[in-house]
């Protein structure tokens, strides 16, 4: 099988957009829900093409092809037109996000320095707030700032069409920095076309597909899966800001229901949040029967979350067969593996103790101390996945857990201006056969019958008393230990205490609990719920008990944090190394009892 061949015989996304503007001029390409509900802004292919040409013409008057431009937009139509406008002009866009007030500019500064960018694009409404944050930061003040929403459409007549080499750089995707300093992944036009073709094939997309995406457009899943894939496949997509989803998770499901979306998804966190926050009365108003592909790209994927979601939303037409676990990363453009959308997810129950020795030994679901892992499908057919001993480069035996290595046309060109790191990550060869080059993903897993299973991340493995523990397992236990622990807001890591590694757990509490705890007048009413009546000491005891029972581990220290303060990447991943550093420095914002 080969990837989907585009009907326009296009070699780049720009050729696809130009083709759709000619052949499908009045078809809606993007619909953005401004308020997350009913207020919408739409763009047809013809309108999108004209705006992109105008922006490109303006950029051509300011810079040369190959220069980098930082994109600082709130989610919305302006971000989309700026991204494609850069591609039309041969400018290399760098998707980012406007820094929030009173937050550090360090990430933006790091990207600017690394990419050597002198051009920044945003909107007229966002620019003043950015300028107020600049202060005396000369590097930001000297940038050539462009408010693309003020570029007149008539400028499109001055656009000079470019011939783009498919092997040339399309954009820089800066990694989220969950384990290290963010690096600019170099994605070529060819990478985008290859990966988009396989997403189309694996997801079973067609002209009748309808997307619904709330994911951040600054990261690979939201950008390539949510914005580029619909353009590639020629089907409409409904978009909303991640903030609209987080404020009211029901908005995601209402949008699927209202617009008859067929493709949508997110991480474990998104599905879990809906289970926790959507009420029975709200469920009665939903119709999720159109949703035939619910992707989940979080690694590792929680089968408990999938089961809870399917059970909770069965009454409104959600089909568990719609679940589509997959695996991907920025360094591989996006998708690395995916399954058969007509089948239920593949589950495998293994001995938890075997994982401590990097083995995946099967057991039945009734045994104690087990872990059920979710398969993420098979490799793209013209790529290769190898499970490798990271210390020797020797391929692992079947049933052995090792580092996941990937090779093929979707693998990015390396890291921008980082030759040594590019060499160590993107240019690995199997010690036995010399096959390669492979990308080292840093993720751990195993393959059984062609199915890839993710077990954790190499750098995050906790080793205590000679046993390997995956922090995701411990964090899941912590989240389930009490309803007052916020979902996807716990971290487990180890610290050295007297020459011995000891476990530390930190977790955010729900906002209403924190407000009650921090109030100068404690609630004394007899109507206080059982959950709210718990003290900080009680919550810590619940966590310690759950970790001990499920992992045979003693927690050295447990801290409860204020809501929204646990270190995370801009894509929502827990920064365990930053959590550990904050713990050691005593800078974490702890809830007082």
C-alpha positions in Angstrom: 0.0 0.0 0.0 1.2 3.5 -0.8 0.0 6.8 0.7 -2.9 8.7 -0.8 -1.9 10.3 -4.2 -3.3 13.9 -4.3 -5.6 14.5 -7.3 -3.9 17.8 -8.1 -0.6 15.9 -8.5 0.7 18.6 -6.1 4.2 18.6 -4.6 3.5 21.2 -1.9 0.7 22.6 0.2 0.6 25.8 -1.8 -0.1 23.9 -5.0 -3.0 22.2 -3.2 -4.5 25.4 -2.0 -4.1 27.1 -5.4 -5.8 24.1 -6.9 -8.7 24.1 -4.5 -9.1 27.9 -5.0 -9.6 27.2 -8.7 -11.7 24.0 -8.6 -13.6 24.4 -5.3 -13.6 28.2 -4.9 -16.8 28.5 -2.8 -16.3 25.5 -0.5 -15.7 26.4 3.1 -12.2 25.4 4.2 -12.2 26.7 7.8 -14.9 27.7 10.2 -13.7 29.2 13.5 -16.0 29.3 16.6 -15.1 32.6 18.1 -17.0 32.0 21.3 -16.6 28.3 21.2 -20.3 27.9 20.5 -22.2 29.7 17.8 -20.3 32.8 16.7 -18.4 31.9 13.6 -15.9 33.2 11.0 -15.5 31.2 7.8 -13.1 31.1 4.9 -13.7 29.6 1.5 -10.7 28.3 -0.5 -10.9 31.2 -2.9 -11.0 33.7 0.0 -8.1 32.0 1.8 -6.0 31.9 -1.4 -6.6 35.6 -2.0 -5.7 36.6 1.6 -2.6 34.4 1.6 -1.4 36.0 -1.7 -1.9 39.5 -0.2 0.1 38.6 2.9 2.8 36.9 0.8 3.1 40.0 -1.4 3.6 42.2 1.6 6.2 39.8 3.0 8.0 39.7 -0.3 8.4 43.5 -0.1 10.1 43.1 3.4 12.2 40.0 3.3 13.8 37.3 1.1 12.7 33.7 0.7 14.2 31.5 3.4 14.0 34.1 6.2 12.2 33.0 9.4 9.1 34.7 10.7 7.8 34.3 14.3 4.0 33.8 14.4 2.4 35.2 17.5 -1.4 34.8 17.2 -4.3 33.8 19.3 -6.0 30.7 17.7 -8.1 31.8 14.8 -8.4 32.5 11.1 -5.6 35.1 11.2 -3.1 32.5 12.3 -4.1 30.2 9.4 -3.8 33.0 6.8 -0.4 34.1 8.2 1.0 30.5 8.1 0.0 29.9 4.5 0.9 33.4 3.5 4.5 32.7 4.7 4.6 29.5 2.6 3.4 31.4 -0.4 6.2 33.9 0.0 8.9 31.3 0.7 9.2 32.6 4.3 9.7 30.0 7.0 7.0 30.4 9.6 7.7 29.6 13.3 4.4 28.8 15.0 4.4 30.2 18.6 1.9 31.7 21.0 1.7 35.1 22.5 3.2 35.1 26.0 0.6 35.7 28.7 0.7 38.8 30.9 3.2 38.6 33.8 4.7 35.4 32.3 8.3 35.0 31.3 9.4 35.8 27.8 12.2 33.3 28.0 10.7 30.8 25.5 10.1 33.5 22.9 13.5 34.9 23.4 15.1 31.5 23.1 13.3 30.8 19.9 14.2 34.2 18.4 17.9 33.7 19.3 18.0 30.1 18.0 16.2 30.8 14.8 17.9 34.2 14.1 14.5 35.7 13.2 14.1 39.3 12.5 10.4 39.2 11.4 7.4 38.7 13.6 3.7 38.5 12.5 0.6 39.0 14.6 -2.7 41.0 14.6 -3.5 44.6 15.2 -5.3 43.7 18.4 -2.5 41.5 19.9 0.4 43.8 19.0 -0.3 46.5 21.6 -0.3 43.9 24.5 2.9 42.4 23.2 4.5 45.8 23.0 3.6 46.5 26.6 5.4 43.3 27.6 8.5 44.1 25.7 9.7 46.7 28.2 13.4 47.3 27.6 13.9 44.0 25.7 15.8 45.4 22.7 15.7 42.1 20.8 11.9 42.3 20.7 11.7 46.0 20.0 14.0 45.7 16.9 11.9 43.1 15.2 10.1 44.0 12.0 6.5 43.6 13.2 3.7 43.0 10.8 0.0 43.0 11.7 -1.3 40.7 8.9 -4.9 41.5 9.4 -4.2 45.1 8.3 -2.8 43.9 4.9 -5.2 44.9 2.2 -6.5 42.1 0.0 -5.8 44.2 -3.0 -2.1 43.5 -2.4 -2.7 40.0 -3.7 -2.4 41.5 -7.3 1.3 42.2 -6.5 2.1 38.6 -5.5 5.0 37.1 -7.4 4.4 33.3 -7.7 7.4 31.2 -6.5 8.6 27.8 -7.5 9.2 25.9 -4.3 11.5 22.9 -4.1 9.6 20.1 -2.2 12.9 19.3 -0.3 13.2 22.9 1.0 12.3 23.9 4.5 8.6 24.6 5.0 8.5 25.6 8.7 10.2 25.2 12.1 8.3 23.3 14.7 9.8 24.2 18.1 9.5 21.3 20.5 7.5 21.8 23.6 10.4 21.3 25.9 9.0 18.5 28.2 12.5 17.2 28.8 14.9 19.8 27.4 15.4 23.2 25.9 13.1 23.7 23.0 14.7 22.9 19.6 13.5 23.9 16.1 12.5 20.8 14.2 13.1 21.4 10.4 10.0 20.2 8.5 10.3 20.2 4.7 7.5 20.5 2.2 8.1 16.9 1.3 7.8 15.8 4.9 4.4 17.6 5.1 3.1 16.0 2.0 4.2 12.5 2.9 2.9 12.6 6.4 -0.4 14.3 5.4 -0.9 11.6 2.8 -0.6 8.9 5.4 -2.9 10.7 7.9 -5.5 10.8 5.2 -5.0 7.1 4.5 -4.9 5.9 8.1 -7.8 8.0 9.3 -10.0 7.0 6.3 -10.7 10.5 5.3 -12.7 11.4 2.2 -14.6 14.4 0.8 -17.4 13.8 3.2 -15.2 14.0 6.3 -15.7 16.9 8.7 -13.1 17.8 11.3 -13.6 19.4 14.7 -10.4 20.6 16.3 -9.7 22.6 19.5 -6.1 21.6 19.9 -3.4 24.4 20.0 -2.5 25.4 16.4 1.1 26.1 17.5 1.9 22.4 18.0 2.2 19.5 15.5 -1.1 17.8 16.2 -3.2 21.0 16.1 -1.4 22.4 13.1 -0.7 19.4 10.9 -3.7 17.3 12.0 -6.2 20.1 12.5 -5.3 22.7 9.9 -3.1 21.1 7.2 -4.9 17.8 7.0 -8.4 19.2 6.1 -6.7 21.4 3.3 -4.9 18.3 2.1 -8.0 16.2 2.0 -10.4 18.9 0.8 -12.9 18.6 3.6 -14.1 21.4 6.0 -12.9 21.7 9.6 -14.5 23.5 12.6 -12.0 25.1 14.9 -12.1 26.6 18.4 -9.6 28.0 20.9 -8.2 25.5 23.4 -9.3 28.0 26.1 -12.9 27.7 25.1 -12.6 23.9 25.5 -10.9 24.2 28.9 -13.5 26.7 30.2 -16.4 24.4 29.2 -15.4 20.9 27.9 -19.0 20.4 26.8 -18.3 22.9 23.9 -16.1 20.3 22.2 -18.8 17.7 22.2 -21.5 20.2 21.4 -19.5 21.3 18.3 -19.2 17.7 17.1 -22.9 17.2 17.7 -23.9 20.4 16.0 -21.7 20.2 13.0 -21.9 16.4 12.5 -18.1 16.1 12.8 -16.5 12.8 11.8 -12.9 13.4 13.0 -11.9 14.8 16.3 -9.7 14.0 19.2 -7.1 14.9 21.8 -5.1 13.5 24.6 -6.1 11.4 27.6 -6.6 14.6 29.5 -9.3 15.8 27.1 -11.4 12.7 27.3 -10.9 12.4 31.1 -12.0 16.1 31.5 -15.2 15.4 29.6 -16.0 12.5 31.9 -15.4 14.6 34.9 -17.1 17.8 33.9 -20.0 17.0 31.5 -23.2 16.5 33.4 -25.9 13.9 32.7 -28.3 16.6 31.6 -25.8 17.9 29.1 -25.2 14.4 27.7 -28.9 14.1 26.9 -28.5 17.1 24.5 -25.7 15.5 22.5 -25.6 13.4 19.3 -22.1 11.9 18.8 -23.2 9.3 16.3 -21.4 11.1 13.4 -18.0 10.8 15.2 -16.3 7.8 13.6 -12.7 8.6 14.4 -11.7 9.8 17.9 -7.9 10.0 17.8 -5.8 9.9 20.9 -2.2 10.7 20.5 -1.0 10.8 24.1 1.7 8.4 25.0 1.1 6.1 26.8 -2.7 6.0 26.3 -4.9 5.1 29.2 -7.3 2.3 28.6 -9.2 3.3 31.7 -9.9 6.7 30.3 -11.1 5.2 27.0 -13.4 2.9 28.8 -14.9 5.6 31.1 -15.5 7.9 28.1 -17.1 5.2 26.0 -19.4 4.2 28.9 -20.3 7.8 29.8 -21.2 8.9 26.3 -22.7 5.6 25.0 -26.2 7.0 25.5 -25.7 9.8 23.0 -24.4 7.6 20.2 -20.6 7.4 20.8 -19.2 4.2 19.3 -16.2 2.8 21.1 -14.9 1.5 17.8 -14.3 5.2 16.9 -11.3 5.3 19.2 -8.1 5.6 17.3 -4.9 5.4 19.3 -1.9 6.6 17.4 1.7 7.6 18.0 3.6 10.6 16.7 6.0 13.4 17.4 7.3 16.6 15.9 10.6 15.1 14.8 8.6 12.7 12.6 6.4 15.5 11.2 3.4 14.0 13.1 2.1 10.5 12.7 4.4 7.5 13.2 1.9 4.7 13.7 -1.8 4.1 13.6 -4.2 1.2 13.4 -7.2 0.1 11.5 -10.1 2.5 12.1 -12.6 -0.3 11.6 -11.3 -2.2 14.6 -11.5 -1.6 18.4 -8.2 -0.6 20.0 -5.8 -3.4 20.7 -5.2 -4.0 24.5 -2.5 -6.1 26.1 -2.4 -6.9 29.9 1.2 -7.4 31.2 2.8 -8.1 34.5 3.8 -4.7 36.0 6.8 -6.3 37.6 8.1 -7.4 34.2 8.2 -3.8 33.1 10.5 -3.1 35.9 13.0 -5.3 34.0 12.1 -3.8 30.6 10.1 -6.9 29.6 6.5 -7.2 28.5 5.2 -10.5 29.8 1.5 -11.1 29.2 -0.8 -12.1 32.0 -4.6 -12.4 32.4 -6.6 -9.5 33.6 -7.5 -11.1 36.9 -3.9 -11.3 38.2 -2.6 -8.8 40.7 -0.1 -6.1 39.9 -0.9 -5.8 36.2 -0.9 -3.1 33.6 -3.0 -2.9 30.5 -1.4 -1.1 27.6 -3.1 0.3 24.5 -1.7 -0.5 21.0 -0.9 2.5 18.8 -1.2 0.6 15.5 1.5 -0.3 13.0 4.2 1.7 11.2 3.5 3.7 8.1 4.0 1.2 5.3 7.0 2.9 3.7 8.7 3.6 7.0 10.3 1.4 9.7 10.0 1.2 13.4 12.7 -0.6 15.4 12.8 -1.4 19.2 16.4 -0.9 20.3 18.6 -1.2 23.4 19.4 2.5 23.8 22.8 1.8 25.3 24.1 -0.6 22.6 22.1 0.1 19.5 21.2 -3.6 19.3 17.6 -4.5 18.3 15.6 -5.9 21.2 14.2 -9.4 21.2 10.4 -9.9 20.9 8.6 -9.0 24.1 11.5 -6.8 25.3 11.0 -3.1 26.0 13.4 -0.7 24.4 13.8 2.7 22.8 11.6 3.3 19.7 13.6 4.2 16.6 11.9 5.4 13.4 13.1 5.9 9.8 11.4 7.0 6.6 10.3 9.9 4.4 8.3 11.7 7.2 11.4 12.0 9.4 12.3 15.7 9.7 15.6 17.2 8.4 17.0 17.7 11.9 17.2 20.5 14.4 17.8 24.1 13.2 21.5 25.1 13.7 22.2 22.2 16.0 24.4 19.8 14.0 25.7 17.8 16.9 22.2 17.2 18.4 20.9 16.4 14.9 23.6 13.8 14.5 22.9 12.1 17.8 19.1 12.1 17.4 18.4 11.8 13.7 21.4 9.7 12.5 21.5 6.5 14.4 22.2 3.0 12.8 21.5 -0.4 14.1 24.6 -2.0 15.6 23.9 -5.4 14.1 23.1 -4.6 10.4 24.1 -1.0 9.9 20.6 -0.2 8.8 19.6 3.5 9.1 19.6 6.3 9.6 17.0 6.2 12.4 15.4 8.8 14.6 15.8 8.2 18.3 12.5 9.1 19.8 13.4 8.9 23.5 10.2 6.9 24.0 10.1 3.3 25.3 7.9 0.5 24.0 7.6 -2.9 22.3 6.1 -4.4 19.2 3.9 -7.5 19.1 2.4 -8.8 15.9 3.3 -5.6 14.2 1.5 -3.5 16.9 3.4 -0.7 18.7 2.8 -0.3 22.4 4.2 2.7 24.3 5.3 2.2 27.9 7.0 5.4 28.8 9.7 7.9 28.2 13.4 7.0 28.5 14.5 10.1 30.4 11.6 10.0 32.9 11.9 6.4 34.1 12.3 6.3 37.9 14.7 3.8 39.3 14.3 2.9 43.0 15.9 -0.1 44.7 16.9 -1.4 41.3 13.3 -1.4 39.9 12.1 0.7 37.0 8.9 2.7 37.5 7.1 4.7 34.9 6.0 8.1 36.2 2.8 8.0 34.1 1.6 4.9 36.0 2.3 6.6 39.4 0.7 9.8 38.2 -2.5 8.0 37.1 -2.7 6.4 40.5 -2.3 9.8 42.2 -5.1 11.3 40.0 -7.5 8.5 40.9 -6.7 8.6 44.6 -9.2 11.4 45.3 -11.6 13.5 43.3 -10.0 16.7 44.6 -6.8 16.0 42.6 -7.0 17.7 39.2 -6.7 15.5 36.1 -3.4 15.5 34.2 -1.9 17.7 36.9 0.3 15.3 38.9 4.1 14.5 38.6 6.2 11.8 40.0 10.0 11.9 40.1 12.9 10.8 42.2 15.5 12.8 44.3 18.7 11.7 45.9 18.4 11.5 49.7 21.5 10.3 51.5 22.7 8.5 48.4 19.4 6.7 47.8 16.8 7.6 45.2 13.4 8.4 46.8 10.0 9.1 45.3 8.4 12.6 45.3 4.9 13.2 44.2 3.3 16.6 43.5 -0.3 17.3 42.5 -2.6 20.2 41.9 -5.9 20.4 43.8 -9.2 21.4 42.3 -9.7 25.2 42.2 -12.8 25.3 44.4 -10.9 23.3 47.2 -7.9 25.7 47.0 -10.2 28.7 47.2 -11.9 27.2 50.3 -8.5 26.5 51.9 -7.1 29.9 51.2 -10.2 31.8 52.4 -9.7 33.6 55.6 -13.0 32.3 56.9 -13.2 28.5 56.6 -16.5 27.0 55.6 -18.1 25.6 58.7 -21.6 24.8 57.4 -22.9 21.3 57.9 -23.8 21.3 54.2 -20.1 21.0 53.1 -19.6 18.0 50.9 -17.5 15.1 52.0 -14.9 15.9 49.3 -14.6 19.5 50.5 -14.3 18.5 54.2 -11.0 16.7 53.5 -7.9 18.5 54.8 -4.6 18.7 53.1 -3.3 16.0 55.4 -6.2 13.7 54.4 -5.4 14.2 50.7 -1.8 13.5 51.2 -2.6 10.3 53.1 -4.9 9.2 50.3 -2.1 9.7 47.7 0.5 7.8 49.8 -1.9 4.9 50.5 -2.8 4.6 46.8 0.8 4.7 45.6 1.8 2.1 48.3 -1.0 -0.3 47.4 -0.6 0.0 43.6 3.2 0.3 43.2 4.7 -1.1 46.4 6.5 2.3 46.8 6.8 4.6 49.8 6.5 8.3 49.0 9.3 10.3 50.5 7.5 13.7 50.0 4.0 14.7 48.8 3.1 18.3 47.9 -0.3 19.7 47.0 0.0 22.6 44.6 -2.3 25.6 43.8 -4.3 25.1 40.6 -2.5 26.0 37.4 1.0 26.1 38.9 2.5 22.7 38.1 5.2 23.1 35.4 3.9 22.2 31.9 4.9 22.7 28.4 2.9 25.0 26.1 1.2 21.8 24.7 0.1 20.7 28.2 2.7 18.0 29.0 4.1 17.7 32.5 7.6 19.0 32.7 8.9 16.5 35.2 12.5 17.9 35.2 11.2 21.3 35.9 9.0 19.9 38.7 12.0 18.2 40.2 14.0 21.5 40.0 11.2 23.4 41.6 10.9 20.9 44.4 14.7 21.0 45.2 14.7 24.8 45.0 11.5 25.2 47.1 9.8 27.3 44.5 6.6 25.3 44.0 3.4 27.0 45.0 2.2 24.7 47.8 -1.3 24.7 49.3 -1.2 25.3 53.0 -3.5 23.4 55.4 
